[in-house]
Amino acid sequence: MDRILSTYSYGICLFSMEVLQDFLKKEKIRSKKLLHKFQKDKKLYLAMQKEGIWFPISKINSGQHLIKLEGYDNTFNDEWEQKFEIEGFNLKIEGGLWISDIGSFYTFNEGEFCGEAISFKTGDGDIQYSDFKYDVPAGKYLLSVKGFLRKGKKGFPNPNSGFLFSLVKVDEFSGFKNPREDIYNFNVTNM
């Protein structure tokens, strides 16, 4: 089954629930409005990048994106063209990896993150997905992101853009990259 992520909040994020919960406890963060907290507290946000707690891809077009994780899904076929590859982001995983619409962090409800996916019904009765879980072994990883565009666009609900995420296990993180820096452009839809 293709994993089509519906993003209506102009972003995607990757995280591990157990790692995030431990970090929130350590930092004594009780707010459920995590996206607001992460955006406003630069020191906290940078600590999250350094420790591999949460990886945001912001400022992308909302809509349907085909999501793939190398080693878990088939790669993109010849109907797709790779537009970018950006490597070297820290990500710590325990208990699996979630790939989510960043809007899930507007008012974060950790109780919703059970099972393998989170879905919702549109006004037309269509089922769409805002979050997918992958059973990735625990460890520290360097994350790479590749962006793809469909060569021949198709109509809704078919996705015309996609992301392939790759993970390389490491013993320790050495430095970190901030995905919100202007040098990174993840908005594959406009390429």
C-alpha contacts under 8 A as a table, 3 or more apart, distances in Angstrom:
res1	aa1	res2	aa2	distance
2	D	66	L	7.09
2	D	67	I	7.73
3	R	66	L	5.90
3	R	67	I	5.49
3	R	68	K	7.09
3	R	132	F	7.58
4	I	64	Q	6.21
4	I	65	H	5.54
4	I	66	L	4.57
4	I	67	I	6.02
4	I	128	Q	7.76
4	I	129	Y	6.73
4	I	159	P	7.13
5	L	64	Q	5.68
5	L	65	H	5.24
5	L	66	L	6.27
5	L	67	I	6.55
5	L	100	S	7.45
5	L	101	D	7.18
5	L	128	Q	7.41
5	L	129	Y	5.37
5	L	130	S	5.52
5	L	131	D	6.80
5	L	132	F	7.83
6	S	62	S	7.57
6	S	63	G	5.51
6	S	64	Q	4.68
6	S	65	H	6.52
6	S	101	D	6.88
6	S	128	Q	6.31
6	S	129	Y	5.67
6	S	130	S	5.35
7	T	10	Y	6.24
7	T	11	G	6.50
7	T	12	I	7.09
7	T	62	S	5.01
7	T	63	G	5.14
7	T	64	Q	6.37
7	T	65	H	7.55
7	T	101	D	5.05
7	T	102	I	7.51
7	T	103	G	7.62
7	T	130	S	6.63
8	Y	11	G	7.79
8	Y	62	S	4.76
8	Y	63	G	5.97
8	Y	101	D	7.36
8	Y	103	G	7.23
9	S	62	S	6.16
9	S	101	D	6.80
9	S	102	I	6.23
9	S	103	G	5.12
10	Y	58	S	6.18
10	Y	59	K	5.52
10	Y	60	I	4.99
10	Y	61	N	5.33
10	Y	62	S	4.69
10	Y	102	I	7.43
11	G	56	P	7.16
11	G	57	I	5.39
11	G	58	S	4.30
11	G	59	K	6.00
11	G	60	I	5.59
11	G	61	N	7.55
11	G	62	S	7.17
11	G	101	D	6.06
11	G	102	I	5.05
11	G	103	G	7.44
12	I	56	P	5.96
12	I	57	I	5.08
12	I	58	S	6.52
12	I	99	I	7.04
12	I	100	S	5.54
12	I	101	D	4.65
12	I	102	I	4.73
13	C	54	W	6.99
13	C	55	F	5.37
13	C	56	P	4.24
13	C	57	I	5.83
13	C	99	I	5.84
13	C	100	S	5.32
13	C	101	D	6.36
13	C	102	I	5.39
14	L	54	W	5.96
14	L	55	F	5.07
14	L	56	P	6.55
14	L	97	L	6.91
14	L	98	W	5.58
14	L	99	I	4.63
14	L	100	S	6.35
15	F	19	V	7.64
15	F	20	L	7.00
15	F	53	I	6.36
15	F	54	W	4.88
15	F	55	F	6.45
15	F	91	L	7.41
15	F	92	K	7.79
15	F	93	I	7.28
15	F	97	L	5.79
15	F	98	W	5.39
15	F	99	I	6.87
16	S	19	V	5.34
16	S	20	L	6.10
16	S	53	I	7.40
16	S	54	W	7.72
16	S	92	K	7.19
16	S	93	I	5.24
16	S	94	E	6.01
16	S	95	G	6.75
16	S	96	G	5.92
16	S	97	L	4.85
16	S	98	W	5.92
17	M	20	L	5.12
17	M	21	Q	6.03
17	M	94	E	7.54
17	M	95	G	7.21
17	M	96	G	7.63
17	M	97	L	7.60
17	M	98	W	7.49
17	M	110	E	7.76
17	M	113	F	7.89
18	E	21	Q	5.15
18	E	22	D	6.18
18	E	93	I	7.89
18	E	94	E	5.84
18	E	95	G	6.33
19	V	22	D	5.24
19	V	23	F	6.23
19	V	53	I	6.22
19	V	92	K	6.95
19	V	93	I	6.56
19	V	94	E	6.15
20	L	23	F	5.10
20	L	24	L	6.15
20	L	53	I	5.88
20	L	54	W	7.26
21	Q	24	L	5.15
21	Q	25	K	6.20
22	D	25	K	5.20
22	D	26	K	6.12
23	F	26	K	5.04
23	F	27	E	6.11
23	F	53	I	7.35
24	L	27	E	5.17
24	L	28	K	5.82
24	L	29	I	5.03
24	L	30	R	7.34
25	K	28	K	4.87
25	K	29	I	6.33
26	K	29	I	7.91
31	S	34	L	6.42
31	S	37	K	7.84
32	K	105	F	7.76
32	K	106	Y	7.63
32	K	107	T	5.13
32	K	108	F	4.99
32	K	109	N	7.08
33	K	36	H	5.68
33	K	37	K	6.44
33	K	105	F	6.45
33	K	106	Y	5.18
33	K	107	T	4.62
33	K	108	F	6.17
34	L	37	K	4.93
34	L	38	F	5.98
34	L	105	F	5.35
34	L	106	Y	6.26
34	L	107	T	6.76
34	L	108	F	6.37
35	L	38	F	5.15
35	L	39	Q	6.07
35	L	102	I	7.71
35	L	103	G	7.81
35	L	105	F	4.95
35	L	106	Y	5.34
35	L	107	T	7.85
36	H	39	Q	5.19
36	H	40	K	6.12
36	H	106	Y	6.94
37	K	40	K	5.36
37	K	41	D	6.00
38	F	41	D	5.60
38	F	42	K	7.17
38	F	44	L	6.75
38	F	45	Y	5.33
39	Q	42	K	6.79
39	Q	45	Y	7.05
41	D	44	L	5.37
41	D	45	Y	6.13
42	K	45	Y	4.93
42	K	46	L	6.05
43	K	46	L	5.28
43	K	47	A	6.22
44	L	47	A	5.09
44	L	48	M	6.27
45	Y	48	M	5.09
45	Y	49	Q	6.50
46	L	49	Q	5.04
46	L	50	K	6.19
46	L	178	N	7.28
47	A	50	K	5.05
47	A	51	E	6.13
48	M	51	E	5.26
48	M	52	G	5.81
48	M	53	I	4.90
48	M	54	W	6.06
49	Q	52	G	5.04
49	Q	53	I	6.37
49	Q	54	W	6.60
49	Q	55	F	6.92
49	Q	89	F	7.78
49	Q	90	N	6.48
49	Q	91	L	7.93
49	Q	176	F	6.52
49	Q	177	K	7.08
49	Q	178	N	6.48
50	K	53	I	7.93
50	K	90	N	6.72
50	K	173	F	7.78
50	K	175	G	6.72
50	K	176	F	5.24
50	K	177	K	7.70
51	E	90	N	6.84
51	E	91	L	7.35
51	E	92	K	7.22
51	E	173	F	7.70
52	G	55	F	7.18
52	G	89	F	7.65
52	G	90	N	4.42
52	G	91	L	3.82
52	G	92	K	4.92
52	G	140	K	7.73
53	I	90	N	7.99
53	I	91	L	6.16
53	I	92	K	6.03
54	W	91	L	6.97
55	F	89	F	7.81
55	F	90	N	7.89
55	F	91	L	7.06
55	F	179	P	7.59
56	P	102	I	7.28
56	P	179	P	6.91
56	P	180	R	7.84
57	I	60	I	7.35
57	I	179	P	6.79
57	I	180	R	7.55
57	I	186	F	6.71
58	S	102	I	7.87
58	S	180	R	7.21
58	S	186	F	7.64
59	K	186	F	7.58
59	K	187	N	6.61
60	I	186	F	6.51
60	I	187	N	4.40
60	I	188	V	7.40
60	I	189	T	7.47
61	N	187	N	6.54
61	N	189	T	6.53
63	G	159	P	7.87
64	Q	157	P	7.12
64	Q	158	N	7.16
64	Q	159	P	4.90
64	Q	160	N	7.45
64	Q	161	S	7.41
65	H	159	P	5.24
65	H	160	N	6.94
65	H	161	S	5.23
65	H	162	G	4.79
65	H	163	F	7.18
66	L	159	P	5.96
66	L	160	N	7.78
66	L	161	S	6.34
66	L	162	G	4.28
66	L	163	F	6.37
67	I	162	G	5.72
67	I	163	F	5.21
67	I	164	L	6.25
67	I	165	F	7.97
68	K	72	Y	7.48
68	K	73	D	5.57
68	K	74	N	7.36
68	K	75	T	7.09
68	K	162	G	7.79
68	K	163	F	6.24
68	K	164	L	4.75
68	K	165	F	6.26
69	L	72	Y	5.46
69	L	73	D	5.67
69	L	164	L	5.64
69	L	165	F	4.83
69	L	166	S	6.04
70	E	73	D	6.05
70	E	74	N	7.44
70	E	75	T	6.94
70	E	164	L	6.69
70	E	165	F	6.09
70	E	166	S	5.14
70	E	167	L	7.50
71	G	74	N	7.64
72	Y	134	Y	7.97
75	T	164	L	7.56
76	F	79	E	7.66
76	F	80	W	6.24
76	F	148	F	7.97
76	F	164	L	7.96
77	N	80	W	5.96
78	D	81	E	7.17
79	E	150	R	5.86
79	E	151	K	5.71
79	E	152	G	7.22
80	W	148	F	6.11
80	W	149	L	5.51
80	W	150	R	4.35
80	W	151	K	5.40
81	E	148	F	5.39
81	E	149	L	5.38
81	E	150	R	6.28
81	E	151	K	6.26
82	Q	146	K	6.95
82	Q	147	G	5.83
82	Q	148	F	4.40
82	Q	149	L	6.60
83	K	146	K	7.40
83	K	147	G	5.48
83	K	148	F	5.52
83	K	149	L	7.00
83	K	188	V	6.77
83	K	191	M	7.04
84	F	145	V	7.99
84	F	146	K	5.49
84	F	147	G	5.28
84	F	148	F	7.47
84	F	186	F	7.98
84	F	188	V	7.77
85	E	144	S	7.00
85	E	145	V	5.60
85	E	146	K	4.29
85	E	147	G	6.56
86	I	144	S	5.66
86	I	145	V	5.31
86	I	146	K	6.51
86	I	184	Y	7.77
87	E	142	L	7.51
87	E	143	L	6.15
87	E	144	S	4.04
87	E	145	V	6.29
88	G	142	L	5.16
88	G	143	L	5.57
88	G	144	S	5.97
88	G	176	F	7.63
88	G	177	K	7.04
89	F	142	L	5.25
89	F	143	L	4.87
89	F	144	S	6.74
89	F	176	F	6.38
89	F	177	K	5.73
89	F	178	N	7.76
89	F	179	P	7.80
90	N	140	K	7.40
90	N	141	Y	6.06
90	N	142	L	4.99
90	N	143	L	6.19
90	N	173	F	6.76
90	N	176	F	6.35
90	N	177	K	7.59
91	L	140	K	6.02
91	L	141	Y	5.22
91	L	142	L	6.16
91	L	143	L	6.47
92	K	138	A	7.58
92	K	139	G	5.89
92	K	140	K	4.47
92	K	141	Y	6.07
93	I	96	G	6.27
93	I	97	L	6.33
93	I	136	V	7.30
93	I	137	P	7.17
93	I	138	A	4.97
93	I	139	G	5.40
93	I	140	K	6.35
93	I	141	Y	7.70
94	E	97	L	7.64
94	E	136	V	7.95
94	E	137	P	6.98
94	E	138	A	4.38
94	E	139	G	6.70
95	G	135	D	7.14
95	G	136	V	7.43
95	G	137	P	7.29
95	G	138	A	6.50
96	G	133	K	6.64
96	G	134	Y	5.62
96	G	135	D	4.46
96	G	136	V	4.89
96	G	137	P	6.70
96	G	138	A	7.23
97	L	133	K	5.54
97	L	134	Y	5.10
97	L	135	D	6.40
97	L	136	V	6.05
98	W	131	D	6.69
98	W	132	F	5.59
98	W	133	K	4.43
98	W	134	Y	6.38
99	I	131	D	5.69
99	I	132	F	5.32
99	I	133	K	6.41
100	S	104	S	6.92
100	S	130	S	5.74
100	S	131	D	4.13
100	S	132	F	6.36
101	D	104	S	5.81
101	D	130	S	5.28
101	D	131	D	6.26
102	I	105	F	5.81
102	I	106	Y	7.70
103	G	106	Y	5.25
103	G	107	T	8.00
104	S	107	T	6.63
104	S	108	F	5.88
104	S	109	N	7.90
104	S	130	S	7.64
105	F	108	F	4.63
109	N	112	E	5.82
109	N	113	F	7.66
110	E	113	F	5.50
111	G	114	C	6.79
112	E	118	I	7.25
113	F	117	A	7.64
113	F	118	I	7.13
114	C	117	A	7.57
115	G	118	I	7.90
115	G	133	K	7.67
116	E	132	F	5.95
116	E	133	K	4.91
116	E	134	Y	7.30
117	A	129	Y	6.99
117	A	130	S	7.69
117	A	131	D	5.38
117	A	132	F	4.38
117	A	133	K	5.92
118	I	129	Y	5.77
118	I	130	S	5.82
118	I	131	D	5.07
118	I	132	F	6.66
119	S	127	I	6.46
119	S	128	Q	5.44
119	S	129	Y	4.22
119	S	130	S	5.95
119	S	131	D	7.28
120	F	127	I	5.65
120	F	128	Q	5.52
120	F	129	Y	6.36
120	F	130	S	7.60
121	K	124	D	7.66
121	K	125	G	5.35
121	K	126	D	5.39
121	K	127	I	4.60
121	K	128	Q	6.27
122	T	125	G	5.11
122	T	126	D	5.28
122	T	127	I	6.47
122	T	128	Q	7.24
123	G	126	D	7.46
129	Y	132	F	7.48
139	G	169	K	6.77
139	G	170	V	7.70
140	K	169	K	5.77
140	K	170	V	5.62
140	K	171	D	6.60
140	K	172	E	6.76
140	K	173	F	7.43
141	Y	167	L	5.71
141	Y	168	V	5.20
141	Y	169	K	4.31
141	Y	170	V	5.47
142	L	167	L	5.66
142	L	168	V	5.20
142	L	169	K	6.46
142	L	170	V	6.96
143	L	165	F	6.86
143	L	166	S	5.71
143	L	167	L	4.83
143	L	168	V	6.70
144	S	165	F	5.70
144	S	166	S	5.06
144	S	167	L	6.51
145	V	163	F	6.66
145	V	164	L	5.89
145	V	165	F	4.84
145	V	166	S	6.60
146	K	163	F	5.59
146	K	164	L	5.07
146	K	165	F	6.47
147	G	161	S	7.46
147	G	162	G	5.91
147	G	163	F	4.75
147	G	164	L	6.56
147	G	186	F	7.11
147	G	188	V	5.69
148	F	161	S	5.58
148	F	162	G	5.01
148	F	163	F	6.09
148	F	164	L	7.83
148	F	188	V	6.61
149	L	160	N	5.77
149	L	161	S	4.50
149	L	162	G	6.43
149	L	188	V	6.83
149	L	189	T	6.89
150	R	153	K	5.81
150	R	160	N	4.93
150	R	161	S	6.09
153	K	160	N	5.86
154	K	158	N	5.99
154	K	159	P	7.40
154	K	160	N	6.62
155	G	158	N	5.83
156	F	159	P	7.05
159	P	162	G	7.28
160	N	189	T	7.86
161	S	188	V	6.75
161	S	189	T	6.09
162	G	188	V	7.87
170	V	173	F	7.08
173	F	176	F	7.40
178	N	181	E	5.79
179	P	184	Y	6.32
180	R	184	Y	7.01
181	E	184	Y	6.00
182	D	185	N	7.17
185	N	188	V	7.80
187	N	190	N	5.97
187	N	191	M	7.20
188	V	191	M	5.28
